[in-house]
Amino acid sequence: MSNAPARPSPPGAAPRHVSLIALPDAVVSTLAGLYDVMSAPGRPGLAGGDGRAPFQVEIVGEATGPLQLASGVPMTVQRSIDTIEQTDIVIVPSVLVRGEAWHKGRYPRLVAWIERMHARGATLCSACSGIFLLAETGLFDGRDATVHFGYASIFGACFPSVAIHPERVLVVSGLREELVCSGASTTWHDLVLYLIARYAGATQAQDVARAFALQWHQDGLAPYISFEGRHDHGDAEIASAQQWLATHFSVANPVEEMIQRSRLAERTFKRRFSAATGLAPIAYVQRLRIEDAKRRLERTDAPIDEISWRVGYEDAAFFRRLFKRTTGMAPGAYRKRFCIPEFARP
């Protein structure tokens, strides 16, 4: 089998079969959205369609008929996996992870079927938290992947052999580029546009994006991730320093003041702080300051130079560089993206 990734199908080629998996943990919005958008290319009157669909999309599952999803809404499973010997693309939609863990082994038939489809050449895709089910196949071990940043720690504990990158929108891995996953929530838009571009061509993807008003998350997911800091480390001295820092991060020289307030030598404090939180003290301070700046940009009209000063930076140019390095966006662009638009304000 060739290791080269698939290219758009030539005109007149048979449509690629897409198996969109429905399971009780699935989230209805992602499942329905994927179905609608993947079915759009070629549709007359939509996305420049000429009636020749590049995809045949089916909702598949362990048994046909109505299936109640995690949202409490029923979805009709159109075809049983027992009747599918080969498919081109398998997509697992977002799933709801209940509690503090994903419980493996609940869907052995689905996992075994996914493994068989992969062995027969299928591209495996997950949207958001759908990677939990795909990871049970072991095919992502030693590979890069992404997941909703809210589930990153749970996923890491459950599948330590998978390199997880929650800040990334889309990750494509595998020898044939046949393992594809998208990150948080509506990055399934990026997944579906990627698949349309890959298998039906860039023009089709652009037409669908316009028809559905979809946008690529080209700035990544770092702007969406809130910094909270680790507090489960069990080091009481460092926990006390974190508690103080949470309300004093904007003071001058906060690291030096933390050290003075502690009962530890400077080298010991820095070593224990880094071990407990995963960040050096100055990096932790910077993350707290940037997080406060994000809230001010979202909720106020204060000038950026004033926000820089209020969070602890007299040098506004340095603040701007640090903000962009941390979030992937300049402060002004961040404000434009996340502030409530004028028409929606009470």
Secondary structure, 3 states (H helix, E strand, C coil): CCCCCCCCCCCCCCCEEEEEECCCCECHHHHHHHHHHHCCCCCECCCCECCCCCEEEEEEECCCEEEECCCCCEEEECEEHHHCCCCCEEEECCECCCCCCCCCCCCHHHHHHHHHHHHCCCEEEEEHHHHHHHHCCCCCCCCEECCCHHHHHHHHHHCCCCEECCCCCEEEECCCCCEEEECCHHHHHHHHHHHHHHHHCHHHHHHHHHHHCCCCCCCCCHHHCCCCCCCCCCCHHHHHHHHHHHHHCCCCCHHHHHHHHCCCCHHHHHHHHHHHHCCCHHHHHHHHHHHHHHHHHHHCCCCHHHHHHHHCCCCHHHHHHHHHHHHCCCHHHHHHHHCCCHHHCC
